[in-house]
């Protein structure tokens, strides 16, 4: 994926990238003509991914940090994540150590489970320091609850990986600390399909409208699966009526 610059706050939104497209000349130069790898002097440079907890259906804002004890000309990361539960929406350098770098010196793409961000300073050097590299913005489906997605380092074919380039063009592999996004289920009352905190005849009508009249979906959907069979259908309407008015069995929504 390429990144598109949106105004003065240095926010880039994701655009579709095809591997057959030609990369920017500057990026090709870095990727294809990397100098020999060198030992990282001093305290090891580091890329660290944060860890957060969200509710299913919420947007996840995940921070990535980096430390370098020598001046750099470029920083590149390649991250791997499970696309079953996360979809990358966009990223931002705003508020980070590289926020001063213009969009023409930033390259971003993703394909499948992989995303690749490269930032270059053509005019000076990225100074020594420790702090925010970027924020990544992910969407999560409302069915993602109960899962933890690990964000790890990886390799993006043909040559991209998590690397730094120092002020004399030596290529360094920083230490990498993985992070994770924990996605919790939305708390709900079983049978409260309408979301009004009560279980009554309104919920019966809500489920019927959802199933047969194009009405809104129960949120979360499990609140309407009162029979606990993993599917919301007419059986749940009957089950809920029996519970409310005929001393039927207790509701048993999946959690």
C-alpha positions, -999 to +999 in steps of 0.1 A: +000+000+000+010+036-006+003+063+019-016+095+011-009+128+029-040+144+043-034+180+053-010+197+077-013+172+105+008+146+087-018+119+086-016+093+059-045+071+049-041+037+033-044+032-004-043-002-023-009-013-033-002-039-059+032-056-058+035-051-095+036-013-091+070+004-093+083+016-060+096+052-056+131+055-069+145+065-035+130+035-018+142+012-045+177+026-040+176+019-003+161-016-007+182-029-036+215-013-028+218-017+009+254-017+022+268-046+042+253-052+076+272-038+106+273-045+143+252-021+163+276-001+185+267+009+221+233+002+236+212-019+212+187+000+191+151-011+196+117-011+179+089-017+204+052-023+197+028-013+224+000-035+238-036-023+242-070-037+251-102-028+232-138-039+228-149-058+197-160-033+170-139-005+183-110+011+164-076+001+178-049+027+180-016+010+184+016+029+191+051+018+178+082+032+194+119+032+185+152+039+202+185+047+185+218+058+201+234+069+168+222+093+141+201+076+114+192+083+078+163+059+076+140+038+098+120+008+084+096-016+100+078-047+088+050-060+110+029-091+109-006-094+123-037-116+120-061-101+094-090-123+107-095-099+136-077-067+125-079-046+093-053-017+089-071+016+082-043+042+083-013+054+102+001+087+115+035+101+124+018+130+142+032+135+177+062+112+171+099+117+166+095+117+128+066+140+125+088+167+109+096+145+079+074+153+048+052+127+032+075+125+001+100+108+023+075+083+038+066+049+022+038+027+034+022-004+020+005-036+032-004-069+017-021-098+035-008-101+070+022-077+064+026-039+066+057-020+058+066+015+068+099+033+058+108+068+068+139+087+055+155+120+064+171+133+032+181+167+046+198+159+079+199+130+103+173+114+125+188+123+159+196+100+187+166+094+210+137+074+222+100+079+216+070+074+193+076+062+157+040+061+146+004+052+155-014+024+136-052+025+132-070-008+129-107-018+125-120-048+144-152-067+135-179-071+161-172-108+161-135-104+172-141-105+209-122-130+230-091-129+208-056-115+213-036-105+181+002-105+184+020-078+164+054-092+154+083-084+132+086-101+098+100-099+063+082-082+033+094-097+000+115-091-018+139-074+006+122-053+032+126-060+070+129-041+102+161-022+099+179+012+106+204+029+084+229+051+102+246+083+092+273+066+072+249+042+055+256+011+076+225-011+079+216-021+115+190-047+127+174-033+159+161-055+187+124-060+183+098-062+211+064-075+199+031-061+211-005-072+211-041-061+208-065-079+232-101-077+219-127-082+246-164-090+242-188-062+246-206-067+280-243-073+275-274-088+291-286-120+275-319-113+257-315-075+257-314-074+219-326-038+218-299-026+241-321-008+266-308-028+296-341-047+300-353-080+287-390-078+276-414-079+247-395-051+230-366-074+225-389-100+208-401-073+184-365-061+179-353-096+168-383-101+145-376-067+129-339-076+125-347-110+109-376-102+086-380-064+082-345-051+076-343-036+111-310-029+129-288-056+141-286-064+179-254-051+193-237-073+201-253-100+180-249-126+208-274-107+229-301-120+206-288-156+204-308-166+235-310-203+226-272-204+225-269-223+192-246-198+175-273-185+151-299-158+155-332-170+139-369-177+146-359-202+173-346-174+194-379-155+191-397-186+203-372-193+230-374-157+243-412-157+244-412-190+263-388-176+288-408-144+293-443-157+294-443-196+297-417-203+324-394-216+297-357-225+303-331-198+312-315-178+284-281-190+274-264-165+250-228-172+240-203-150+258 
